[in-house]
Amino acid sequence: MAGKKTAFEFEKSLAELEALVTRMESGDMTLDESLTAFERGVSLTRQCQQALSSAEQKVRLLMENNGSSEAMPFNTRDDAE
């Protein structure tokens, strides 16, 4: 169940980050608001990067074959097109 909680928090953090970027790009924020939003954005970015690194590590562990890890390319949406 912990995996679902982590995924939900990741999605929530990503949505918050996207909302912050949109607000900042609008140009309607004061300097202090922009700095506060930027600080929050940096924090969210770090949390998301850490969650992604953890997920990547779990995938690598799941891909283990006879105690040795096989490097396999990860196809992105762009690669599939």
C-alpha positions as protocol buffer text, in pm:
chain_id: "A"
residue {
  index: 1
  type: MET
  ca { x: 0 y: 0 z: 0 }
}
residue {
  index: 2
  type: ALA
  ca { x: 292 y: 234 z: 59 }
}
residue {
  index: 3
  type: GLY
  ca { x: 359 y: 240 z: -318 }
}
residue {
  index: 4
  type: LYS
  ca { x: 17 y: 388 z: -386 }
}
residue {
  index: 5
  type: LYS
  ca { x: 72 y: 661 z: -126 }
}
residue {
  index: 6
  type: THR
  ca { x: 411 y: 751 z: -281 }
}
residue {
  index: 7
  type: ALA
  ca { x: 267 y: 761 z: -633 }
}
residue {
  index: 8
  type: PHE
  ca { x: -19 y: 984 z: -517 }
}
residue {
  index: 9
  type: GLU
  ca { x: 217 y: 1224 z: -345 }
}
residue {
  index: 10
  type: PHE
  ca { x: 437 y: 1233 z: -654 }
}
residue {
  index: 11
  type: GLU
  ca { x: 143 y: 1320 z: -877 }
}
residue {
  index: 12
  type: LYS
  ca { x: 22 y: 1580 z: -627 }
}
residue {
  index: 13
  type: SER
  ca { x: 369 y: 1736 z: -605 }
}
residue {
  index: 14
  type: LEU
  ca { x: 403 y: 1741 z: -982 }
}
residue {
  index: 15
  type: ALA
  ca { x: 63 y: 1909 z: -1019 }
}
residue {
  index: 16
  type: GLU
  ca { x: 158 y: 2169 z: -758 }
}
residue {
  index: 17
  type: LEU
  ca { x: 486 y: 2233 z: -939 }
}
residue {
  index: 18
  type: GLU
  ca { x: 304 y: 2282 z: -1270 }
}
residue {
  index: 19
  type: ALA
  ca { x: 59 y: 2524 z: -1103 }
}
residue {
  index: 20
  type: LEU
  ca { x: 350 y: 2722 z: -956 }
}
residue {
  index: 21
  type: VAL
  ca { x: 518 y: 2749 z: -1294 }
}
residue {
  index: 22
  type: THR
  ca { x: 195 y: 2869 z: -1453 }
}
residue {
  index: 23
  type: ARG
  ca { x: 147 y: 3132 z: -1181 }
}
residue {
  index: 24
  type: MET
  ca { x: 505 y: 3251 z: -1213 }
}
residue {
  index: 25
  type: GLU
  ca { x: 484 y: 3271 z: -1592 }
}
residue {
  index: 26
  type: SER
  ca { x: 172 y: 3486 z: -1567 }
}
residue {
  index: 27
  type: GLY
  ca { x: 385 y: 3772 z: -1432 }
}
residue {
  index: 28
  type: ASP
  ca { x: 120 y: 3873 z: -1178 }
}
residue {
  index: 29
  type: MET
  ca { x: 328 y: 3789 z: -870 }
}
residue {
  index: 30
  type: THR
  ca { x: 528 y: 4027 z: -656 }
}
residue {
  index: 31
  type: LEU
  ca { x: 899 y: 3971 z: -615 }
}
residue {
  index: 32
  type: ASP
  ca { x: 848 y: 3821 z: -268 }
}
residue {
  index: 33
  type: GLU
  ca { x: 572 y: 3591 z: -396 }
}
residue {
  index: 34
  type: SER
  ca { x: 793 y: 3486 z: -686 }
}
residue {
  index: 35
  type: LEU
  ca { x: 1085 y: 3405 z: -457 }
}
residue {
  index: 36
  type: THR
  ca { x: 860 y: 3204 z: -225 }
}
residue {
  index: 37
  type: ALA
  ca { x: 712 y: 3018 z: -523 }
}
residue {
  index: 38
  type: PHE
  ca { x: 1060 y: 2955 z: -662 }
}
residue {
  index: 39
  type: GLU
  ca { x: 1179 y: 2812 z: -329 }
}
residue {
  index: 40
  type: ARG
  ca { x: 875 y: 2585 z: -315 }
}
residue {
  index: 41
  type: GLY
  ca { x: 934 y: 2482 z: -676 }
}
residue {
  index: 42
  type: VAL
  ca { x: 1295 y: 2386 z: -603 }
}
residue {
  index: 43
  type: SER
  ca { x: 1181 y: 2180 z: -305 }
}
residue {
  index: 44
  type: LEU
  ca { x: 912 y: 2004 z: -509 }
}
residue {
  index: 45
  type: THR
  ca { x: 1157 y: 1937 z: -792 }
}
residue {
  index: 46
  type: ARG
  ca { x: 1403 y: 1775 z: -552 }
}
residue {
  index: 47
  type: GLN
  ca { x: 1130 y: 1560 z: -398 }
}
residue {
  index: 48
  type: CYS
  ca { x: 1010 y: 1448 z: -741 }
}
residue {
  index: 49
  type: GLN
  ca { x: 1365 y: 1370 z: -855 }
}
residue {
  index: 50
  type: GLN
  ca { x: 1423 y: 1166 z: -540 }
}
residue {
  index: 51
  type: ALA
  ca { x: 1098 y: 972 z: -593 }
}
residue {
  index: 52
  type: LEU
  ca { x: 1194 y: 903 z: -954 }
}
residue {
  index: 53
  type: SER
  ca { x: 1541 y: 785 z: -854 }
}
residue {
  index: 54
  type: SER
  ca { x: 1388 y: 552 z: -597 }
}
residue {
  index: 55
  type: ALA
  ca { x: 1145 y: 415 z: -854 }
}
residue {
  index: 56
  type: GLU
  ca { x: 1429 y: 362 z: -1101 }
}
residue {
  index: 57
  type: GLN
  ca { x: 1626 y: 171 z: -839 }
}
residue {
  index: 58
  type: LYS
  ca { x: 1325 y: -51 z: -767 }
}
residue {
  index: 59
  type: VAL
  ca { x: 1281 y: -122 z: -1139 }
}
residue {
  index: 60
  type: ARG
  ca { x: 1648 y: -219 z: -1166 }
}
residue {
  index: 61
  type: LEU
  ca { x: 1611 y: -457 z: -874 }
}
residue {
  index: 62
  type: LEU
  ca { x: 1305 y: -613 z: -1034 }
}
residue {
  index: 63
  type: MET
  ca { x: 1493 y: -656 z: -1362 }
}
residue {
  index: 64
  type: GLU
  ca { x: 1773 y: -856 z: -1197 }
}
residue {
  index: 65
  type: ASN
  ca { x: 1847 y: -1183 z: -1365 }
}
residue {
  index: 66
  type: ASN
  ca { x: 2040 y: -1447 z: -1169 }
}
residue {
  index: 67
  type: GLY
  ca { x: 2199 y: -1190 z: -942 }
}
residue {
  index: 68
  type: SER
  ca { x: 2325 y: -966 z: -1221 }
}
residue {
  index: 69
  type: SER
  ca { x: 2145 y: -665 z: -1349 }
}
residue {
  index: 70
  type: GLU
  ca { x: 2059 y: -632 z: -1717 }
}
residue {
  index: 71
  type: ALA
  ca { x: 2067 y: -280 z: -1854 }
}
residue {
  index: 72
  type: MET
  ca { x: 1765 y: -229 z: -2074 }
}
residue {
  index: 73
  type: PRO
  ca { x: 1664 y: 90 z: -2257 }
}
residue {
  index: 74
  type: PHE
  ca { x: 1365 y: 272 z: -2122 }
}
residue {
  index: 75
  type: ASN
  ca { x: 1131 y: 381 z: -2399 }
}
residue {
  index: 76
  type: THR
  ca { x: 972 y: 719 z: -2354 }
}
residue {
  index: 77
  type: ARG
  ca { x: 655 y: 834 z: -2523 }
}
residue {
  index: 78
  type: ASP
  ca { x: 865 y: 1016 z: -2783 }
}
residue {
  index: 79
  type: ASP
  ca { x: 1052 y: 694 z: -2866 }
}
residue {
  index: 80
  type: ALA
  ca { x: 728 y: 508 z: -2936 }
}
residue {
  index: 81
  type: GLU
  ca { x: 617 y: 753 z: -3204 }
}
